[in-house]
Amino acid sequence: MVDNNQLLRFTTAGSVDDGKSTLIGRLLYDSKSIFEDQLEAIENTSRKKGHEGVDLALFTDGLRDEREQGITIDVAYRYFTTPKRKFIIADTPGHIQYTRNMVTGASTANAAIILVDARHGVIEQTKRHAFIASLLQIPHIIVCINKMDLVDFDESVYHKITAQFEEFSSKLLVKDIRFIPISALLGDNVVNRSENMGWYQGAPLLHTLETLHISSDLNKVDARFPVQTVLRPQSETFRDYRGYAGRVSSGIFRVGDEVTVMPSGFTSTIKSLDTISGPLDEVIAPMSISMTLEDDIDVARGDMIVRSNNKPEAKQDLEVMLCWLNDSPASPRTKFTVKHTSNEQKAMIKEVIYKIDINTLRRRTDDVELGMNDICKVKLRTTKPLMVDSYRENRVTGSIILIDDRTNETVAAGMVV
């Protein structure tokens, strides 16, 4: 039964010491998703450290040990299953210098859990994480007001923080925001209802996660197939085979569909759709396939095959919401490599239109230098056209990354406006 359940991907975010590791440990521990040998090892380590019970943070603290050894960790993934649903947790670091990692962890999430320390309320990191979740169009945000045990489970503290967050989030484009008062350390309202907060009438966190509606973020209307490579097998059986291999980004392709190769504009008809399991009459995103066409036309890596009656825009000038991920700053006229699906082109930041002030969400036009964690709207100019949709319509063909040619580091992630 579990194998047929829906999979929910969610990310955890919060400031330093807001209790993310403890919350994940509590979810795994109380939902009985820990193997016996893992639990025994954690219990032994907890005793050696002088803890009376199980230190739940140790379920993820291996990451901290790795970081102390100088190993860079971007996002840690945890997996667990309940009788109702399967889950993948993307655990992102809380330090402000690692905010960029939330972009990675949240990019495929169905929901975001944002932790708030009940003693501190809504702070800048809270606002930053909420804004990124909104920017990435995560449909559900669950605000967990943690460490309620340290404020005597005071209902007024809970309402004060929900009011703070609602005032800020009213400016965000998020469909569903929920608030849950919890104590990850003691387990209140995580898996089981809290006996200490009878005033809270909502569901605990796990029940909320199990019952969230998951809507597919794949665009099923716009058929997009970025070509990764051209297949020309050197064998007698496939001597005349010329297939275009890649992953369907969105939409549906069928044998016999009239398609256009972009940016060249050549048209043809789909001859076959081949997979590792054999040919199919129809393929959908995100399947990996090889497509053959009736006509022998020039197709190469970076081209995009689309249905002729539904084409994306081929643009060299793009307006993009950019999250700057690198320590080194950038400014207008800086040149990079832009990667979009399987297409790589040289690109230049023509103009920084505005930067977002995270605390107020106001647009700043007086500062055009991009620094670590900055979120801004820019104009990009590419050497050759990119076949793009807006990120709001298509997460795959509406997203880009910028790469520094000197260091080969990913310096920014962007969403096409």
Disulfide bonds with the S-S distance in Angstrom:
none
